[in-house]
Every structure is written in structure tokens, then in C-alpha cells.
Amino acid sequence: DATMSAIASLFHLSISFLDFFGLYSLVSSGIIENPLILFLFFTLWTEVLHGFSYAVAAVADLSSNPSIKRASSILFSLSFVAAFFTAIIFWSLFIFATDLIVPPGMEGNIPAWLNHLQHTFPATISFIDLLLFRKINGSLRMDFIAIGTLAGAYLSVTTVALFFSSQKVGPP
């Protein structure tokens, strides 16, 4: 049991590191001139939540404190929903309306590995983590309902905003 806790903690710490490395890479790349604008992107909120969630999970794996374990569980639920929401929305828009995400002329500015680290990695790793390390307390039904509701609301707002203006969802 101690070995499995150590493995889970190392796994969670590695994921947290990769999330924050992705944030650092985006900010330091100079792709976006004003780093404060990053706070407007749900993707970045997801990445911060995901990285923080996995840092807390690394501590919870090695702790017997029920409060830390409960905090880890709540953060995982939130980051799980946010990760799937981000992946579904981003890749749906990327496939069907790329110019909503990446303005013309900026296609080559964001490396593919960084796009995957920000938009695919959190959902994929959350699902793997759910299968390997997490105990499901209750139903995930509400998480999936939340994903669908958030995705529908965000797409609706984005579509309406685009209809009434020439604003893009991605970097300026």
C-alpha cells in the first residue's frame, strides 16, 4: 500500500509539473504579448486548476489526513469536468471552425505539442487517473451533465458574441 501511494504521488506530481511547464512555455514563448490576457482563456484556468489539483493529490497520496484527501477529491472532480469541457470545446471548434480559435496568420505560432499539452492532456490524464488511482465516491453522472451544460452554454455565448461582433475567441 505504501508503494502504491508513492507511485500515485510520483504520478500526480509529474502531471502537476507538466501542467505548470505548459503554462510557463506559453507565457515565456512571447506568443501573447500581454500575459494578463491569458486569464481570459478557460483553457488556462483549466490548466492551473488541473496542475494545482494534481499537486494536492500528490500530497494526499502520502497523507492520512482526511481533510487533505477530501480536498483532493473535490479538486479532482472540478478539474475533471473542466478538462473534459476544455477538450470538447477546443477540439470541436478547432475541427469545425479553426478561425474561431486561431486567427488567420497565427496557425504556426503555437506548437502542436503545446496545444495538446493544454487541450488534450488534462482530459486524457484525468481519465487515466480515474481508472488507475481514484476511488469513485458517488456517481460521475453529474460531472458529465455539467460537462454538457458548460459546453452548450460556452458554445452558445461564443456563437452569439461572434454573430454580433468580429471578435475571436483565441489570441488577438
Secondary structure, 3 states (H helix, E strand, C coil): CHHHHHHHHHHHHHHHHHHHHHHHHHHHHCCCCCHHHHHHCHHHHHHHHHHHHHHHHHHHHHCCCHHHHHHHHHHHHHHHHHHHHHHHHHHHHHHHCHHHHCCCCCCCCCCHHHHHHHHCHHHHHHHHHHHHCCCCCCCCHHHHHHHHHHHHHHHHHHHHHHHHCCCCCCCC
